[in-house]
Structures are given as structure tokens and as C-alpha cells.
Amino acid sequence: MQVETLEELLFPGVRLSALGDNGHVCSRGRPLTRGPWSRDAGGMDGHPATQPGERLRVCSETVDRRTVVTVVGEVDHLTADRLSEELESAVINGARSIEADFSRVAFCDCSGLSVLLAAHGHCRDAGALFAVSGPMTPVVKRLLQLTGTGPVLLTRAA
């Protein structure tokens, strides 16, 4: 079997170009931007869920110079800048530990991975710790596995 695109390598057998009835990219008929955490009034644990038509929601909470950036939805070339801005803001505001909570990320491509690696480098340069956390979807796990970046990005931020 010859692989022609990165998507085919990362997501064998998944047709990513299919659109769901809400206009969102679907995997096997399920919208990627909505998950069991999504509710019309918001998400679980007081964190907002993505709303219809919204592909990514990012929010931060800082306690004692430790910032948790909660990411919900899809991180791709259209939404990666939003995540980058939030992570950069945490570094600029003096966080000593930054954790990107990816437990509610349904999809992440190389644009999102580049943002995470850049954030890791900026944190290292600023003397801060950085890690990606949360139980991840198989899609995100596979991206980190295939690129060999899991050991760097999944190290726990204290």
C-alpha cells in the first residue's frame, strides 16, 4: 500500500474530507468538533464547549504562576494561531508552568504540532515548564507517536 498524503499515513481508513450535517469535518460519520463533553450551555467541569460553527475554543486559568490552557475542538492550519496566542500570552505573563490540556481535542494536524513544539521551546527559553496533558484521542496520540514528539511534549509540567 502506497501512502500519498500525510492524512492517509496518520489516519488510515478515515475519510477526512467528508462533511457532517453541521458542516464540520467528520470521521466515520461523527463530527470531530463535538464530543461527549459538548453541551449547548457549555462543557463539563465549567469549561466551555465548542459551539456550532466554532472549530476551536481555548481558555486559560492561572493559579500560583501555573497556567492550564484548555483546548476544545480541532487544532489545524485554520485554528492553530488561536492556540499559539494563548500559549504565548501565558509565557509573557510569567507562568512558570504551562499545561496544554488536550483531553477535548478531537483533531490536531502538523500546524497544531508546530505550535506545541514552539511553545515548548519558548517555555524552555523563559525557564518555564511545558507539557501537553489529558487523555488524548487516538488521532492525537498517533500524531505524537508518528512524529516522535510524545516524549518531549508529554513530560509532566510540575
C-alpha positions as CSV (number, residue, x, y, z in Angstrom):
1,M,0.0,0.0,0.0
2,Q,1.4,3.4,-1.0
3,V,0.6,6.4,1.1
4,E,0.0,9.6,-0.8
5,T,-0.8,12.1,1.8
6,L,0.0,12.8,5.5
7,E,-3.7,12.3,6.3
8,E,-3.6,8.8,4.9
9,L,-0.5,8.0,7.0
10,L,-1.9,9.4,10.2
11,F,-5.5,8.3,9.8
12,P,-5.6,5.1,7.7
13,G,-9.1,4.2,6.6
14,V,-10.6,7.5,7.7
15,R,-12.1,9.8,5.1
16,L,-11.4,13.2,6.5
17,S,-12.9,15.1,3.6
18,A,-16.4,14.1,4.4
19,L,-18.6,16.8,5.9
20,G,-21.2,16.2,8.6
21,D,-24.7,17.7,8.6
22,N,-23.4,20.6,10.6
23,G,-20.7,21.4,8.0
24,H,-17.9,20.1,10.2
25,V,-15.3,17.6,9.0
26,C,-16.4,14.1,10.1
27,S,-14.6,10.9,11.0
28,R,-16.7,7.8,10.3
29,G,-19.8,9.9,10.3
30,R,-19.2,11.6,13.6
31,P,-18.4,15.4,13.8
32,L,-14.9,15.9,15.1
33,T,-15.7,19.3,16.7
34,R,-18.4,17.8,19.1
35,G,-17.8,15.2,21.7
36,P,-19.3,13.8,24.8
37,W,-18.1,16.9,26.7
38,S,-20.1,19.2,24.5
39,R,-23.4,20.7,25.6
40,D,-25.4,23.6,24.3
41,A,-24.8,25.5,27.5
42,G,-21.1,24.7,27.8
43,G,-18.8,21.8,28.6
44,M,-18.1,19.6,31.6
45,D,-16.1,21.0,34.6
46,G,-17.2,24.5,33.8
47,H,-15.1,24.7,30.6
48,P,-16.8,26.0,27.5
49,A,-17.6,23.6,24.7
50,T,-17.3,24.5,21.1
51,Q,-20.5,26.0,19.7
52,P,-22.0,25.1,16.3
53,G,-19.7,26.6,13.6
54,E,-16.9,27.1,16.1
55,R,-13.9,24.8,15.4
56,L,-11.7,25.7,18.4
57,R,-12.2,27.1,21.8
58,V,-9.2,27.9,24.1
59,C,-9.4,29.2,27.6
60,S,-6.7,29.6,30.3
61,E,-6.7,29.5,34.1
62,T,-3.6,30.6,36.1
63,V,-3.1,29.8,39.8
64,D,0.3,30.4,41.5
65,R,2.1,31.0,38.2
66,R,0.8,27.7,36.8
67,T,-1.3,28.1,33.7
68,V,-3.6,25.4,32.3
69,V,-4.7,26.1,28.8
70,T,-7.8,24.1,28.0
71,V,-8.2,23.3,24.3
72,V,-11.5,22.1,22.8
73,G,-12.2,21.2,19.2
74,E,-9.8,21.0,16.2
75,V,-6.3,22.4,16.0
76,D,-5.3,22.8,12.4
77,H,-3.9,25.3,9.9
78,L,-7.1,27.4,10.4
79,T,-7.2,27.5,14.2
80,A,-3.5,27.0,15.3
81,D,-2.9,30.7,15.6
82,R,-5.6,31.0,18.3
83,L,-3.8,28.3,20.4
84,S,-0.4,29.9,19.7
85,E,-1.7,33.3,21.0
86,E,-3.0,31.8,24.2
87,L,0.2,29.9,24.9
88,E,2.4,32.9,24.1
89,S,0.3,35.0,26.4
90,A,0.9,32.6,29.3
91,V,4.6,32.8,28.8
92,I,4.6,36.6,28.5
93,N,2.5,36.8,31.7
94,G,5.2,35.0,33.6
95,A,3.8,31.5,34.1
96,R,6.4,29.1,35.4
97,S,4.5,26.0,34.3
98,I,2.2,25.8,31.3
99,E,0.0,22.7,30.6
100,A,-2.0,22.4,27.4
101,D,-5.0,20.2,28.2
102,F,-5.7,18.3,25.0
103,S,-8.3,15.9,26.6
104,R,-11.0,17.6,24.5
105,V,-9.1,17.9,21.2
106,A,-10.7,15.8,18.5
107,F,-8.1,16.6,15.8
108,C,-4.6,18.1,15.6
109,D,-2.5,18.4,12.4
110,C,1.1,19.4,11.9
111,S,0.1,23.1,12.3
112,G,-1.0,22.4,15.8
113,L,2.0,20.2,16.5
114,S,4.3,23.1,15.3
115,V,2.5,25.4,17.8
116,L,3.1,22.9,20.6
117,L,6.8,22.5,19.8
118,A,7.3,26.3,19.5
119,A,5.6,26.7,22.9
120,H,7.9,24.1,24.4
121,G,10.9,26.0,23.0
122,H,9.6,29.4,24.3
123,C,8.9,28.0,27.7
124,R,12.4,26.4,27.9
125,D,14.0,29.7,26.9
126,A,11.9,31.5,29.6
127,G,12.8,29.0,32.2
128,A,9.3,27.6,32.4
129,L,8.0,24.1,32.1
130,F,5.6,23.0,29.3
131,A,3.6,19.8,28.7
132,V,0.6,18.6,26.8
133,S,-1.8,16.6,29.1
134,G,-5.1,14.8,29.2
135,P,-6.4,11.5,27.9
136,M,-6.0,12.0,24.1
137,T,-8.0,10.8,21.2
138,P,-6.3,8.1,19.0
139,V,-5.8,10.7,16.3
140,V,-3.7,13.0,18.6
141,K,-1.8,10.0,20.1
142,R,-1.0,8.8,16.6
143,L,0.3,12.2,15.5
144,L,2.7,12.3,18.5
145,Q,3.7,8.7,18.0
146,L,4.5,9.0,14.3
147,T,6.4,12.3,14.7
148,G,8.3,11.1,17.8
149,T,7.3,14.2,19.7
150,G,5.4,12.4,22.5
151,P,8.4,12.1,24.9
152,V,9.1,15.8,24.6
153,L,5.6,17.2,24.8
154,L,4.0,14.7,27.3
155,T,6.6,15.3,30.0
156,R,4.6,16.5,33.0
157,A,4.8,20.2,33.8
158,A,5.1,20.5,37.6
